[in-house]
Amino acid sequence: MSLGRLFPGRGREGTASREEDGRPVTPGGTHAAGAEGAMSGEDGAEHGEPSSPPSAGASPRGSRHRRPHPLSLPGCWGALFLACLSFTPSLLPRGGLLQGLICGISAAIGYGLGVVAAYVWRAFADREARNASRRAWHILLIGATVLAGVSFGLGQYWQHEIRALMGVTDYSVLTTVACPFVAALVFSLLLLGGRGMRRLYRWTARLLGRWIGGRAARVVGWLSVVAVAWSAFTGLLLGSFVNAANEAFSLRDTQTPEGVHQPTSALRSGGPGSVVPWDSLGREGRVFTGSGPSARDIGAFTRRAAQGPVRAYAGLTTSDDAESRAARAVADLERAGGFERENLLVMTTTGSGWVDPAAVDSFEYLGNGDSATVAMQYSNLPSWLSYLVDQSKARQVGRELFDAVYDTWSKLPQDRRPRLFVAGESLGSFGGETAFSGEYDLRNRTAGPLFAGPPNFNSLFREFSDGRDAGSPEIRPVYKEGRTVRFTDDPSTPMPPTDQPWDGTRVLYLMHPSDPIVWWSPRLALSEPEWISERPGEDVLEGMVWIPFVTFWQVTADLPFSTNVPDGHGHTYKAAYVDGWNTVMRPAGLTAQYLDLLKDIIRPD
């Protein structure tokens, strides 16, 4: 007689030691691993894959199987934390729609990080994915309600503080209310896109598994999907977007803004005797040559007899390539007598050919009209888009234009050469720098460059900033004791180091602490820059901190709106050009009162 008949429940089929499918079962009929997962309430799966179903011998209560949740619990926690952190302040004030976009992107990144963290933890714990308990989801719901509410309230407070720092009065209640809905939409779209890529990966891995091993199929499958996605984004989506934008803005380039007329002076490109036709200048070129102060305007300010400034320009349709376009611009400059003036400015434009009127007007007023400026267009795209996709064109044009000017200028007798200046704003400063190899080259070949809002990737700007003297902050670095190059956000005040002489050529960089063009970099995603850990500038909140991934998207979202703030903040440089050119050109006889009057002319609002 077997022991099972003498001692029911004590043998192999007894509940105390019964095993099904090689796993111990609890007296209630549930697998021990499943009981442990239910007690822990942790969800390690991205999709919440169900654990193995209970055996036929389990009790009805133990065999109850929860339907897998469509979301991952660790992923949701990650999404919640990064979404809440996205409300922290960045450089510029944000509206509700923009905040919703940042919040949705941050939540999607947090979700992915949570899923990956759970996967890694399961790999080290050597366990399968389990469903999260209802209690765990209830805790998440309560935590999300509290944390999201607090974060949203603090975000509104921080945005109010930033607007107060910059004097921004615009505020929309409607877009603020729409913020969470925009965030949910963006998060959902990104999540669906990620799951689509996962399905594509699984299909690719199964297909490859017919010919190669499983591990190799999974690795090759992921690499293939990532390569296809990247190629589609950069080649198809981004390329199509850039081409469409270029077509749209090329049509805009044929228009002439209201109030701008073809010049009647031979001192301007497009005017009488010009070798550059008016129709070939492009929209911004026509604005540049068809506007600006006259000799009468300048004389009324300086109270002296003044000359009419020379302005030469070449548009995209002036010539087919950058070299010949630069040659045409310089030829027109020479025709108009630009090399016979006291001051000559080589101005590198932004993408669409735009020249900040404040930069050139200030130069002409301070030079009493005895000046000439030459510039050329290299793209149809607006500045913020050129900043991302037209860097090579800006580099080429900056070098070609300066070299063409310098070639003619250097052949003149030394006593007849004008003082040669260089300027550029944003991507224009990037192009303007490329003609020079370093500090000595800038000092030896120019009378003084003025660069405003230099992008973080500018080669010389990075060289000077990274090589700054010990103890000087990144937001106002000191390079080689300020002997040639200096930095400031307010050129009306003394520039450090104030105890050192600044003789010879002066190279000046204007850079606001709140300018995202200056501080944006891909490195923001994974490494903290020094400027965030330093004492912030006057228009940056002390509450701004670096958060992986989040700070990168915050500053990225600031880029398109960097000029939508009052002068003296963000990427808006108007009055600063007056004091900047006064510092670099050093004109005689101008008092602080005259400079203030000129600021009112340059910035009438």
QUIHUCOR-V175685 format. One record per pair of residues at least 24 apart in sequence whose C-alpha atoms are under 10 Angstrom apart, sorted by the first residue. I is the first residue (numbers start at 1). J is the second residue. If there is no record, write none. Layout:
{{I/J} {I/J}}
//
This chain:
{{15/57} {15/58} {18/57} {19/55} {20/54} {20/55} {20/56} {20/57} {20/58} {21/54} {21/55} {25/54} {25/55} {25/57} {25/58} {26/58} {26/62} {27/58} {27/59} {27/62} {28/58} {28/59} {28/60} {28/61} {28/62} {28/63} {29/54} {29/55} {29/56} {29/57} {29/58} {29/59} {29/60} {29/61} {29/62} {29/63} {30/54} {30/55} {30/57} {30/58} {30/59} {30/60} {30/61} {30/62} {30/63} {30/64} {31/55} {31/58} {31/62} {31/63} {33/127} {33/128} {33/130} {34/62} {34/130} {34/131} {35/62} {36/130} {37/128} {37/129} {37/130} {37/131} {37/132} {37/133} {38/130} {38/131} {38/132} {38/133} {38/134} {38/135} {38/136} {39/132} {39/133} {39/135} {39/136} {40/130} {40/132} {40/133} {40/136} {41/73} {41/130} {41/131} {41/132} {41/133} {41/134} {41/135} {41/136} {41/137} {42/72} {42/73} {42/74} {42/118} {42/129} {42/130} {42/131} {42/132} {42/133} {42/136} {42/137} {43/69} {43/71} {43/72} {43/73} {43/74} {43/75} {43/115} {43/118} {43/129} {43/130} {43/131} {43/132} {43/133} {43/136} {43/137} {44/72} {44/73} {44/74} {44/75} {44/114} {44/115} {44/116} {44/117} {44/118} {44/119} {44/120} {44/121} {44/122} {44/127} {44/128} {44/129} {44/130} {44/131} {44/132} {45/69} {45/71} {45/72} {45/73} {45/74} {45/75} {45/114} {45/115} {45/116} {45/118} {45/119} {45/122} {45/128} {45/129} {45/130} {45/131} {45/132} {46/70} {46/71} {46/72} {46/73} {46/74} {46/75} {46/76} {46/111} {46/112} {46/114} {46/115} {46/116} {46/118} {46/119} {46/129} {46/195} {47/71} {47/72} {47/73} {47/75} {47/115} {47/129} {47/130} {47/131} {47/195} {48/72} {48/73} {48/129} {48/130} {48/131} {48/132} {49/128} {49/129} {49/130} {49/131} {49/132} {50/128} {50/129} {50/130} {50/131} {50/132} {51/128} {51/129} {51/130} {51/131} {52/128} {52/130} {65/131} {66/131} {66/132} {66/133} {66/134} {67/131} {68/130} {68/131} {68/132} {69/131} {69/132} {69/137} {71/111} {71/115} {71/191} {72/111} {72/112} {72/114} {72/115} {72/118} {72/131} {72/132} {73/111} {73/114} {73/115} {73/118} {73/131} {73/132} {73/133} {73/136} {73/137} {73/140} {74/110} {74/111} {74/112} {74/113} {74/114} {74/115} {74/116} {74/117} {74/118} {74/119} {74/132} {74/140} {75/107} {75/108} {75/109} {75/110} {75/111} {75/112} {75/113} {75/114} {75/115} {75/116} {75/117} {75/118} {76/107} {76/108} {76/110} {76/111} {76/112} {76/113} {76/114} {76/115} {76/137} {76/140} {76/141} {76/144} {77/107} {77/110} {77/111} {77/113} {77/114} {77/115} {77/140} {77/141} {77/143} {77/144} {78/106} {78/107} {78/108} {78/109} {78/110} {78/111} {78/112} {78/113} {78/114} {78/115} {78/117} {79/103} {79/104} {79/105} {79/106} {79/107} {79/108} {79/109} {79/110} {79/111} {79/112} {79/113} {79/114} {79/115} {79/144} {79/187} {80/106} {80/107} {80/108} {80/110} {80/111} {80/140} {80/143} {80/144} {80/145} {80/147} {80/148} {81/106} {81/107} {81/110} {81/111} {81/114} {81/144} {81/147} {81/148} {81/151} {82/106} {82/107} {82/108} {82/109} {82/110} {82/111} {82/113} {82/547} {82/548} {82/549} {82/550} {83/107} {83/108} {83/109} {83/110} {83/111} {83/147} {83/148} {83/151} {83/152} {83/183} {83/187} {83/550} {84/144} {84/147} {84/148} {84/149} {84/150} {84/151} {84/152} {84/154} {84/155} {85/147} {85/148} {85/151} {85/152} {85/155} {85/547} {85/550} {85/551} {86/151} {86/152} {86/155} {86/547} {86/549} {86/550} {86/551} {86/553} {86/554} {87/148} {87/151} {87/152} {87/153} {87/154} {87/155} {87/156} {87/157} {87/158} {87/159} {87/550} {87/554} {88/151} {88/152} {88/154} {88/155} {88/156} {88/157} {88/158} {88/159} {88/543} {88/544} {88/545} {88/546} {88/547} {88/550} {88/551} {88/554} {89/154} {89/155} {89/156} {89/157} {89/158} {89/159} {89/161} {89/162} {89/540} {89/541} {89/542} {89/543} {89/544} {89/545} {89/551} {89/554} {89/555} {90/158} {90/159} {90/162} {90/514} {90/516} {90/540} {90/541} {90/542} {90/543} {90/544} {90/545} {90/546} {90/550} {90/551} {90/552} {90/553} {90/554} {90/555} {90/557} {90/558} {91/162} {91/513} {91/514} {91/515} {91/516} {91/519} {91/539} {91/540} {91/541} {91/544} {91/551} {91/554} {91/555} {91/558} {91/559} {91/562} {91/569} {91/570} {92/159} {92/162} {92/163} {92/165} {92/166} {92/514} {92/515} {92/516} {92/539} {92/540} {92/541} {92/554} {92/555} {92/557} {92/558} {92/559} {92/561} {92/562} {92/564} {92/565} {92/569} {92/570} {93/158} {93/159} {93/160} {93/161} {93/162} {93/163} {93/164} {93/165} {93/166} {93/168} {93/170} {93/171} {93/558} {93/561} {93/562} {93/564} {93/565} {94/155} {94/156} {94/158} {94/159} {94/160} {94/162} {94/163} {94/171} {94/176} {94/554} {94/557} {94/558} {94/561} {95/156} {95/159} {95/170} {95/171} {95/172} {95/173} {95/174} {95/175} {95/176} {95/179} {96/156} {96/171} {96/172} {96/173} {96/174} {96/175} {96/176} {96/177} {96/178} {96/179} {96/180} {96/182} {96/183} {97/172} {97/174} {97/175} {97/176} {97/177} {97/178} {97/179} {97/180} {97/181} {97/182} {97/183} {98/175} {98/176} {98/179} {98/182} {98/183} {98/554} {98/557} {98/558} {99/155} {99/175} {99/176} {99/178} {99/179} {99/180} {99/182} {99/183} {99/554} {99/557} {100/175} {100/176} {100/177} {100/178} {100/179} {100/180} {100/181} {100/182} {100/183} {100/184} {100/185} {100/186} {100/187} {101/179} {101/180} {101/181} {101/182} {101/183} {101/184} {101/185} {101/186} {101/187} {101/553} {101/554} {101/557} {102/179} {102/182} {102/183} {102/186} {102/187} {102/550} {102/551} {102/552} {102/553} {102/554} {102/555} {102/556} {102/557} {103/179} {103/180} {103/182} {103/183} {103/184} {103/186} {103/187} {103/550} {103/553} {103/554} {104/179} {104/180} {104/181} {104/182} {104/183} {104/184} {104/185} {104/186} {104/187} {104/188} {104/189} {104/190} {104/191} {105/183} {105/184} {105/186} {105/187} {105/188} {105/189} {105/190} {105/191} {105/549} {105/550} {105/553} {106/183} {106/186} {106/187} {106/548} {106/549} {106/550} {106/551} {106/552} {106/553} {106/554} {107/183} {107/184} {107/186} {107/187} {107/188} {107/190} {107/191} {107/550} {108/183} {108/184} {108/186} {108/187} {108/188} {108/189} {108/190} {108/191} {108/194} {109/187} {109/190} {109/191} {109/549} {109/550} {110/549} {110/550} {111/187} {111/191} {112/191} {112/194} {148/180} {152/176} {152/179} {152/180} {158/541} {158/543} {158/544} {159/541} {161/539} {161/540} {161/541} {162/539} {162/540} {162/541} {163/539} {163/565} {164/539} {165/538} {165/539} {165/540} {165/541} {165/569} {166/514} {166/538} {166/539} {166/540} {166/565} {166/566} {166/567} {166/568} {166/569} {166/570} {167/565} {167/566} {167/567} {167/569} {168/564} {168/565} {168/566} {169/565} {197/222} {197/225} {197/226} {197/228} {197/229} {198/222} {198/225} {199/225} {200/224} {200/225} {201/225} {201/226} {238/389} {239/389} {242/381} {242/385} {242/386} {242/389} {243/381} {245/380} {245/381} {245/382} {245/385} {246/352} {246/379} {246/380} {246/381} {246/382} {246/385} {247/380} {247/381} {248/380} {248/381} {249/283} {249/352} {249/379} {249/380} {249/381} {249/382} {250/282} {250/283} {250/316} {250/352} {250/379} {250/380} {250/381} {251/282} {251/283} {251/380} {252/282} {252/283} {252/284} {252/380} {253/279} {253/280} {253/281} {253/282} {253/283} {253/284} {253/285} {253/286} {253/315} {253/316} {253/352} {253/353} {253/379} {253/380} {253/381} {254/279} {254/280} {254/281} {254/282} {254/283} {254/284} {254/286} {255/279} {255/282} {255/283} {255/284} {255/286} {256/282} {256/283} {256/284} {256/285} {256/286} {256/287} {256/290} {257/283} {257/284} {257/286} {257/287} {258/287} {259/287} {259/290} {259/291} {260/286} {260/287} {260/288} {260/289} {260/290} {260/291} {261/286} {261/287} {261/289} {261/290} {261/291} {262/286} {262/287} {262/289} {262/290} {262/291} {263/289} {263/290} {263/291} {264/290} {265/289} {265/290} {265/308} {265/310} {265/336} {266/310} {266/311} {266/332} {266/335} {266/336} {266/337} {267/308} {267/309} {267/310} {267/311} {267/312} {267/332} {267/333} {267/335} {267/336} {267/337} {267/338} {267/372} {268/308} {268/309} {268/310} {268/311} {268/312} {268/313} {268/332} {268/333} {268/335} {268/336} {268/372} {268/373} {269/310} {269/311} {269/312} {269/313} {269/314} {269/329} {269/332} {269/333} {269/335} {269/336} {269/374} {270/311} {270/312} {270/313} {270/314} {270/332} {273/332} {273/335} {273/336} {274/312} {274/329} {274/331} {274/332} {274/333} {274/335} {274/336} {275/312} {275/314} {275/318} {275/328} {275/329} {275/331} {275/332} {275/333} {275/335} {275/336} {276/312} {276/313} {276/314} {276/315} {276/317} {276/318} {276/319} {276/325} {276/328} {276/329} {276/331} {276/332} {277/314} {277/315} {277/317} {277/318} {278/313} {278/314} {278/315} {278/318} {279/315} {279/317} {279/318} {280/313} {280/314} {280/315} {280/316} {280/317} {280/318} {280/319} {281/312} {281/313} {281/314} {281/315} {281/316} {281/317} {281/318} {281/353} {281/376} {281/377} {282/313} {282/314} {282/315} {282/316} {282/317} {282/318} {282/352} {282/353} {282/354} {282/376} {282/377} {282/380} {283/315} {283/352} {283/353} {283/354} {283/380} {284/313} {284/315} {284/349} {284/352} {284/353} {284/354} {284/355} {284/376} {284/377} {284/380} {285/312} {285/313} {285/314} {285/315} {285/316} {285/349} {285/352} {285/353} {285/354} {285/355} {285/375} {285/376} {285/377} {286/313} {286/314} {286/315} {287/354} {287/355} {287/357} {288/312} {288/313} {288/353} {288/354} {288/355} {288/356} {288/357} {288/360} {288/375} {289/313} {289/373} {291/357} {291/361} {292/357} {292/358} {292/360} {292/361} {292/364} {293/357} {293/360} {293/361} {293/362} {293/364} {293/365} {293/369} {294/364} {294/365} {294/369} {295/364} {295/365} {295/368} {295/369} {295/370} {296/369} {297/365} {297/368} {297/369} {298/361} {298/364} {298/365} {298/366} {298/367} {298/368} {298/369} {299/365} {299/368} {299/369} {301/365} {301/366} {301/368} {301/594} {301/597} {301/598} {301/601} {302/365} {302/366} {302/367} {302/368} {302/369} {302/589} {302/590} {302/594} {302/598} {303/368} {304/368} {305/368} {305/369} {306/365} {306/367} {306/368} {306/369} {306/370} {307/341} {307/364} {307/367} {307/368} {307/369} {307/370} {307/371} {308/364} {308/368} {308/369} {308/370} {308/371} {308/372} {309/336} {309/337} {309/338} {309/341} {309/343} {309/360} {309/361} {309/363} {309/364} {309/365} {309/367} {309/368} {309/369} {309/370} {309/371} {309/372} {309/373} {310/334} {310/336} {310/337} {310/338} {310/339} {310/341} {310/344} {310/364} {310/369} {310/370} {310/371} {310/372} {310/373} {310/374} {311/336} {311/338} {311/345} {311/360} {311/371} {311/372} {311/373} {311/374} {311/375} {312/336} {312/338} {312/346} {312/372} {312/373} {312/374} {312/375} {312/376} {313/347} {313/353} {313/373} {313/374} {313/375} {313/376} {313/377} {314/353} {314/374} {314/375} {314/376} {314/377} {314/378} {315/352} {315/353} {315/375} {315/376} {315/377} {315/378} {315/379} {315/380} {316/352} {316/353} {316/376} {316/377} {316/378} {316/379} {316/380} {317/377} {317/378} {318/376} {318/377} {321/378} {321/397} {322/376} {322/377} {322/378} {322/393} {322/396} {322/397} {322/398} {322/399} {322/400} {322/401} {323/396} {323/397} {323/399} {323/400} {323/401} {323/403} {323/404} {324/400} {324/401} {324/404} {325/376} {325/377} {325/378} {325/397} {325/400} {325/401} {326/374} {326/375} {326/376} {326/377} {326/397} {326/398} {326/399} {326/400} {326/401} {326/402} {326/403} {326/404} {326/405} {327/400} {327/401} {327/403} {327/404} {327/405} {328/376} {328/401} {328/404} {329/374} {329/375} {329/376} {329/401} {329/404} {329/405} {330/374} {330/375} {330/376} {330/401} {330/402} {330/404} {330/405} {330/406} {330/407} {330/408} {331/404} {331/405} {331/408} {332/374} {333/372} {333/373} {333/374} {333/375} {333/405} {334/372} {334/405} {334/408} {334/409} {336/372} {337/371} {337/372} {338/370} {338/371} {338/372} {338/373} {338/374} {338/418} {339/371} {339/372} {339/373} {339/405} {339/408} {339/409} {339/412} {339/416} {339/417} {339/418} {339/419} {339/420} {340/370} {340/371} {340/372} {340/412} {340/416} {340/417} {340/418} {341/367} {341/369} {341/370} {341/371} {341/372} {341/416} {341/417} {341/418} {341/419} {342/367} {342/368} {342/369} {342/370} {342/371} {342/372} {342/416} {342/417} {342/418} {342/419} {342/420} {343/367} {343/368} {343/369} {343/370} {343/371} {343/372} {343/373} {343/417} {343/418} {343/419} {343/420} {343/421} {343/447} {343/585} {344/370} {344/371} {344/372} {344/373} {344/374} {344/405} {344/409} {344/417} {344/418} {344/419} {344/420} {344/421} {344/422} {344/447} {345/371} {345/372} {345/373} {345/374} {345/375} {345/402} {345/405} {345/418} {345/419} {345/420} {345/421} {345/422} {345/423} {345/446} {345/447} {345/448} {345/449} {346/372} {346/373} {346/374} {346/375} {346/376} {346/398} {346/401} {346/402} {346/405} {346/406} {346/420} {346/421} {346/422} {346/423} {346/424} {346/432} {346/449} {347/373} {347/374} {347/375} {347/376} {347/398} {347/401} {347/402} {347/421} {347/422} {347/423} {347/424} {347/425} {347/428} {347/429} {347/431} {347/432} {347/449} {347/450} {348/374} {348/375} {348/376} {348/377} {348/378} {348/394} {348/395} {348/397} {348/398} {348/399} {348/401} {348/402} {348/422} {348/423} {348/424} {348/425} {348/426} {348/427} {348/428} {348/429} {348/430} {348/431} {348/432} {348/433} {348/451} {349/374} {349/375} {349/376} {349/377} {349/378} {349/379} {349/383} {349/394} {349/397} {349/398} {349/423} {349/424} {349/425} {349/426} {349/427} {349/428} {349/429} {349/430} {349/431} {349/432} {350/376} {350/377} {350/378} {350/379} {350/380} {350/381} {350/382} {350/383} {350/384} {350/386} {350/387} {350/390} {350/394} {350/424} {350/425} {350/426} {350/427} {350/428} {350/429} {350/430} {350/431} {351/377} {351/378} {351/379} {351/380} {351/381} {351/382} {351/383} {351/384} {351/385} {351/386} {351/387} {351/389} {351/390} {351/391} {351/393} {351/394} {351/426} {351/427} {351/428} {352/376} {352/377} {352/378} {352/379} {352/380} {352/381} {352/382} {352/383} {352/384} {352/385} {352/386} {353/377} {353/378} {353/379} {353/380} {353/381} {353/382} {353/383} {353/428} {354/379} {354/380} {354/382} {354/383} {354/425} {354/428} {355/424} {355/425} {355/428} {356/424} {356/425} {356/572} {356/573} {356/574} {356/577} {357/574} {357/577} {357/602} {357/603} {358/573} {358/574} {358/575} {358/576} {358/577} {358/578} {358/599} {358/601} {358/602} {358/603} {359/423} {359/424} {359/425} {359/450} {359/451} {359/452} {359/573} {359/574} {359/575} {359/576} {359/577} {359/578} {359/580} {359/581} {359/602} {360/423} {360/577} {360/578} {360/581} {360/602} {361/577} {361/578} {361/598} {361/601} {361/602} {362/574} {362/575} {362/576} {362/577} {362/578} {362/579} {362/580} {362/581} {362/582} {362/595} {362/598} {362/599} {362/601} {362/602} {363/421} {363/577} {363/578} {363/580} {363/581} {363/582} {363/585} {364/581} {365/578} {365/598} {365/601} {365/602} {366/578} {366/581} {366/582} {366/585} {366/586} {366/587} {366/588} {366/590} {366/595} {366/598} {367/581} {367/582} {367/585} {367/586} {367/587} {367/588} {368/587} {370/418} {371/418} {371/419} {372/418} {372/420} {373/421} {373/422} {374/401} {374/402} {374/405} {375/401} {375/402} {376/401} {383/426} {383/427} {383/428} {383/560} {384/426} {384/427} {384/517} {384/559} {384/560} {384/561} {384/562} {385/559} {385/560} {386/427} {387/426} {387/427} {387/428} {387/430} {387/455} {387/517} {387/559} {388/427} {390/427} {391/427} {391/428} {391/430} {391/431} {391/457} {392/430} {392/431} {393/431} {394/427} {394/428} {394/429} {394/430} {394/431} {394/432} {394/434} {395/427} {395/428} {395/429} {395/430} {395/431} {395/432} {395/433} {395/434} {395/435} {396/431} {396/432} {396/434} {396/435} {397/428} {397/431} {397/432} {397/434} {397/435} {398/424} {398/427} {398/428} {398/429} {398/430} {398/431} {398/432} {398/433} {398/434} {398/435} {398/436} {399/431} {399/432} {399/433} {399/434} {399/435} {399/436} {400/431} {400/434} {400/435} {401/431} {401/432} {401/435} {402/431} {402/432} {402/433} {402/434} {402/435} {402/436} {403/435} {403/436} {406/445} {406/446} {410/445} {418/447} {419/445} {419/446} {419/447} {419/448} {419/585} {420/445} {420/446} {420/447} {420/448} {420/449} {421/445} {421/446} {421/447} {421/448} {421/449} {421/450} {421/505} {421/507} {421/584} {421/585} {422/446} {422/447} {422/448} {422/449} {422/450} {422/451} {422/507} {423/448} {423/449} {423/450} {423/451} {423/452} {423/507} {423/508} {423/509} {423/581} {424/449} {424/450} {424/451} {424/452} {424/453} {424/454} {425/450} {425/451} {425/452} {425/453} {425/454} {425/455} {425/509} {425/510} {425/571} {425/572} {425/573} {426/451} {426/452} {426/453} {426/454} {426/455} {426/456} {426/458} {426/517} {426/518} {426/571} {427/451} {427/452} {427/453} {427/454} {427/455} {427/457} {427/458} {427/517} {428/452} {428/453} {428/454} {428/455} {429/453} {429/454} {429/455} {429/458} {429/461} {429/509} {430/454} {430/455} {430/456} {430/457} {430/458} {430/459} {430/460} {430/461} {431/458} {432/458} {433/458} {433/459} {433/460} {433/461} {434/458} {434/459} {434/460} {436/460} {438/463} {438/464} {439/463} {439/464} {439/479} {439/480} {439/483} {439/484} {439/485} {439/507} {440/484} {440/505} {442/484} {442/485} {442/505} {442/506} {442/507} {443/484} {443/485} {443/504} {443/505} {443/506} {443/507} {444/504} {444/505} {445/505} {446/505} {446/506} {446/507} {447/504} {447/505} {447/506} {447/507} {447/584} {447/585} {448/484} {448/485} {448/504} {448/505} {448/506} {448/507} {448/508} {448/581} {448/583} {448/584} {448/585} {449/485} {449/505} {449/506} {449/507} {449/508} {449/509} {449/581} {449/584} {449/585} {450/506} {450/507} {450/508} {450/509} {450/510} {450/577} {450/580} {450/581} {450/583} {450/584} {450/585} {451/487} {451/507} {451/508} {451/509} {451/510} {451/511} {451/577} {451/580} {452/487} {452/488} {452/489} {452/508} {452/509} {452/510} {452/511} {452/512} {452/518} {452/571} {452/572} {452/573} {452/576} {452/577} {452/580} {453/489} {453/509} {453/510} {453/511} {453/512} {453/513} {453/515} {453/516} {453/517} {453/518} {453/519} {453/570} {453/571} {453/572} {453/573} {454/509} {454/510} {454/511} {454/515} {454/517} {454/518} {454/519} {454/571} {455/511} {455/515} {455/516} {455/517} {455/518} {455/519} {455/520} {455/521} {456/516} {456/517} {456/518} {456/519} {456/520} {456/521} {456/522} {457/517} {457/518} {457/519} {457/520} {457/521} {457/522} {458/518} {461/485} {461/487} {461/509} {461/518} {472/496} {472/497} {473/530} {473/531} {473/533} {473/534} {473/535} {473/536} {474/513} {474/529} {474/530} {474/531} {474/532} {474/533} {474/534} {474/535} {475/511} {475/512} {475/513} {475/514} {475/518} {475/519} {475/530} {475/531} {475/532} {475/534} {475/535} {475/536} {475/537} {476/509} {476/510} {476/511} {476/512} {476/513} {476/531} {476/537} {482/506} {482/507} {483/507} {484/508} {485/509} {486/510} {487/511} {487/512} {488/512} {488/513} {488/576} {488/580} {489/513} {489/514} {489/537} {489/538} {489/568} {489/569} {489/573} {489/576} {489/580} {490/568} {490/575} {490/576} {490/577} {490/579} {490/580} {491/575} {491/576} {491/577} {491/578} {491/579} {491/580} {491/581} {491/582} {491/583} {492/575} {492/576} {492/577} {492/578} {492/579} {492/580} {492/582} {492/583} {492/592} {492/595} {493/579} {494/583} {495/583} {504/584} {505/584} {505/585} {506/583} {506/584} {506/585} {506/586} {507/583} {507/584} {508/580} {508/581} {508/583} {508/584} {509/580} {510/573} {510/576} {510/577} {510/580} {511/568} {511/569} {511/570} {511/571} {511/572} {511/573} {511/576} {512/537} {512/538} {512/539} {512/540} {512/568} {512/569} {512/570} {512/571} {512/572} {512/573} {513/537} {513/538} {513/539} {513/540} {513/568} {513/569} {513/570} {513/571} {514/538} {514/539} {514/540} {514/541} {514/558} {514/562} {514/568} {514/569} {514/570} {514/571} {515/539} {515/540} {515/555} {515/558} {515/559} {515/562} {515/563} {515/568} {515/569} {515/570} {515/571} {515/572} {516/554} {516/555} {516/556} {516/557} {516/558} {516/559} {516/560} {516/561} {516/562} {516/563} {516/570} {516/571} {517/555} {517/556} {517/558} {517/559} {517/560} {517/562} {517/570} {517/571} {518/559} {518/570} {518/571} {519/555} {519/556} {519/559} {520/551} {520/552} {520/553} {520/554} {520/555} {520/556} {520/558} {520/559} {521/552} {521/555} {521/556} {522/549} {522/552} {522/553} {522/556} {523/548} {523/549} {523/552} {524/548} {524/549} {524/550} {524/551} {524/552} {524/553} {524/554} {524/555} {524/556} {525/549} {525/550} {525/551} {525/552} {525/553} {526/550} {526/551} {526/552} {527/552} {538/569} {539/568} {539/569} {539/570} {540/569} {540/570} {567/603} {567/605} {573/603} {574/599} {574/602} {574/603} {575/599} {575/600} {575/601} {575/602} {575/603} {576/602} {577/602} {578/602}}
//
